[in-house]
Amino acid sequence: MGDIILTMKDIDKSFPGVHALDHVNFEVRKGEVHALMGENGAGKSTLMKVLTGIYTKDSGSIIFEGKEVEFHNTREAQDAGIVIVHQELNMLGHLTVAQNIFIGREFKKGIRIDDKKMNEEAAKLFERLHIDIDPTETMSNLTVGKQQMCEIAKAISHEAKVIIFDEPSAALTESEIEELFKIIRDLRKQQLGIVYISHRMDEIKVITDRVTVMRDGGYVGTLITNECTKDDIINMMVGRVIYEDPKTESAVPKNAPVVLKVEHLNAGRMVQDVSFELRKGEILGFSGLMGAGRTETARAIFGADPKTGGNIYINGEKVEINTPQDAVKCGIGYLSEDRKRFGIVVQKSVAENSTMASMENFIKGLFINKAKENKVAQEYVESLATKTPGVDQLVVNLSGGNQQKVVIAKWLIRNCDILIFDEPTRGIDVGAKNEIYKLMNRLAEEGKSIIMISSEMTEILRMSDRIVVMCEGRKTGEIDISEASQEIIMNMATREI
Amino acid sequence: MEKIKQNPIVKKIGINRIVLCIVLVLMYAIFCMLSDKFVGVQRIMSALNYAYFLGFLSLGVTFVIATGGIDFSIGPVMFCSALISGYCLTSYGVPLVFSLLISVLVGFLFGVFNGYFVAYWTVPPFIISMASMNIAKGLASVFTKTQSVSWPQSADANGWYRSFIKVGNFPVGLVIFLVFAVLCSILLNQTKAGRYILSLGSNKEAVRLSGVNIKKWEMLAYVICGTLVGIAAIFYVAAYTTVQPGYGDQYNNEAIAGCVMGGTSMAGGLASISGTVIGVFIIALLQEGILALGFSKDYQLIITGIIVIVAVYADVVTRRRKN
């Protein structure tokens, strides 16, 4: 580790009703990977937004390369050498890799754009990073992992001195993560300062040098990664030891009735002849690599996308589900992996979002019974431990995990018996994660049936009673938890058909 | 300023609406100072005449904009309603009560037409409303054989509909308009329909995946709009008597300006009926003031254009700041 390159001192920031950052300290040295950890809503993103000029701080100081700085937008931060690689990729799919990397500062030949030079420069960048990508390839043809590499290359091309990775591994497969780590180690060798935001404890231990933990907008402390244990970090984050015990055998009785039966479901290329059964009180894990067709299967069952064939039976009766409306009538609820797009209505309050799927229970005459609505929403805020100043708070002001809980509340209030949880803990920190796990176990015990789609192997093995594995749009395996192991599932998920 | 913003009363009314009220009062004061002709009841009554029909247009289009859509057909549809129903009254001898109902019906049908194509065929609202604007103009011309239509004067046998606007010097129209505004506000904020209209304006896909029939509710917004436009036609003829085919476009912008100025977001999901009401009064007063100061109507077009730009820009800026 080299000299300090960036210091954030006593950073304070308030939003109406929320003290988002309470005198936070943070520093990055040259040639270190510094993890920034904390539960959802702890203030990690806010701190990074203050750093890169998206938010203005109320007080405190930022010292970069020995000088006090204040950026007014990301462009200024970029020019100074501080770059964020976002979790959501900001790439234009129809342009080539090189065009994306040099967007906004294209090389010109007269008034024409010099694509040849851009391709050469991009190739040089990739060489420096030891990445194997063709600069002339169209961006949308690349996998998510490769796209992320391009995003990193773009950051480097800005002469970055500090790079912030905001949950870079969330959408990557195991091998892509390995590749990402190789690049990060390379950058570290080149004396860059790296901030690594992630919820995955294992990665933190592997890749980072130091860990700074935040909680509820405050600074908790900084540890040397080698000298601390996972539990140390977790305790700093939440102040309690967590995680449900993993299941070793199915908790579902042998004679539990089948509540959902899917037969020969087809929907485009991504869902081909999928059949499975879901029993009462069961958590059925859906495992597979990205693009295996799990989300597509869920959306087809839920009627969100059209299906081209197949039958669905609920409690033994054949049902026609062509729209989400039909699905909800059949008692199916769907929790999307992308809650911002598919889950919540940001300009509406917690209460209004909670009752979105069950309005008819909150109508008195012509009007909405707001008193009842607020009361019921409040009950669920309490039982799910949603962190919000009140039920009239707009959901846009809540953190990711708490938004997720609002969506769960929406389906619980609708009293759905079959719940499809699509990546329920993506982008959610350990503390909130465990709460969601507990909640799922509780729901299963109460007799709800859950389909849980997850890309995290540990999550699948921890939660499922039974596991369905998919690969390239087909079901490639089904296995009881008592027989399941990481290797067996991985084998099924990559099996050639 | 921060302190004022945190005041509970100010929060309840909304800083935006308070500013608009101040603008309204200031504008009136300035017009009075610039022209002594402006002082007095007559001018206010005249400005109100303009505010009524524009107000109904604006209330209507507020629902459409709340869904994230737009309707450029409201002005011409209002004229179409007034022309068809007026022609029925004067040339076919349809009783007045039925003529008024026809007016509302024509607006309603255009609402159904627009809403159906937007919601069920997913045609962009911009395109469909441009098309129905032309249809409305053409239809009115064909129906009236390109003749202008004059509705009865107050002294005529069928003139009682004019008391919708005023009886003596009492502004009945204001009372009716405000009652409708309150009804719209209740509809938008306290019923299932309003809840879904606003929600789908904010995030249509999330509402759909909640098992809500979004098509129905999106279409409803256009139907509400069309119906209010049909009512606007009645208030237009009650104030100005004569309608010519082929016009009406300029009221689109004025109605949308009133609505956006009042704090309804062009991106959908946010709407304020009370804001729309104040916005409409400002536009109506502006129109009256410009005429009173001896400028031609063309200046009003320019100013309304600028207002739309400023209001939309302000909306974009506040949203950016929130994000």
Chai-1 contact restraints between the chains, C-beta under 6 A:
chainA,res_idxA,chainB,res_idxB,connection_type,confidence,min_distance_angstrom,max_distance_angstrom,comment,restraint_id
A,A304,B,L209,contact,1.0,0.0,6.0,A-B,restraint_1
A,P324,B,R208,contact,1.0,0.0,6.0,A-B,restraint_2
A,P324,B,L209,contact,1.0,0.0,6.0,A-B,restraint_3
A,P324,B,G211,contact,1.0,0.0,6.0,A-B,restraint_4
A,Q325,B,G211,contact,1.0,0.0,6.0,A-B,restraint_5
A,Q325,B,N213,contact,1.0,0.0,6.0,A-B,restraint_6
A,V328,B,G211,contact,1.0,0.0,6.0,A-B,restraint_7
A,F342,B,E205,contact,1.0,0.0,6.0,A-B,restraint_8
A,F342,B,A206,contact,1.0,0.0,6.0,A-B,restraint_9
A,F342,B,L209,contact,1.0,0.0,6.0,A-B,restraint_10
A,G343,B,A206,contact,1.0,0.0,6.0,A-B,restraint_11
A,I344,B,A206,contact,1.0,0.0,6.0,A-B,restraint_12
A,V345,B,S199,contact,1.0,0.0,6.0,A-B,restraint_13
A,V345,B,S202,contact,1.0,0.0,6.0,A-B,restraint_14
A,V345,B,N203,contact,1.0,0.0,6.0,A-B,restraint_15
A,V345,B,A206,contact,1.0,0.0,6.0,A-B,restraint_16
A,Q347,B,S202,contact,1.0,0.0,6.0,A-B,restraint_17
A,Q347,B,G269,contact,1.0,0.0,6.0,A-B,restraint_18
A,K348,B,S199,contact,1.0,0.0,6.0,A-B,restraint_19
A,M356,B,S210,contact,1.0,0.0,6.0,A-B,restraint_20
A,A357,B,S210,contact,1.0,0.0,6.0,A-B,restraint_21
A,A357,B,G211,contact,1.0,0.0,6.0,A-B,restraint_22
A,M359,B,K192,contact,1.0,0.0,6.0,A-B,restraint_23
A,I363,B,K192,contact,1.0,0.0,6.0,A-B,restraint_24
A,L366,B,T191,contact,1.0,0.0,6.0,A-B,restraint_25
A,F367,B,Q190,contact,1.0,0.0,6.0,A-B,restraint_26
A,F367,B,T191,contact,1.0,0.0,6.0,A-B,restraint_27
A,I368,B,Q190,contact,1.0,0.0,6.0,A-B,restraint_28
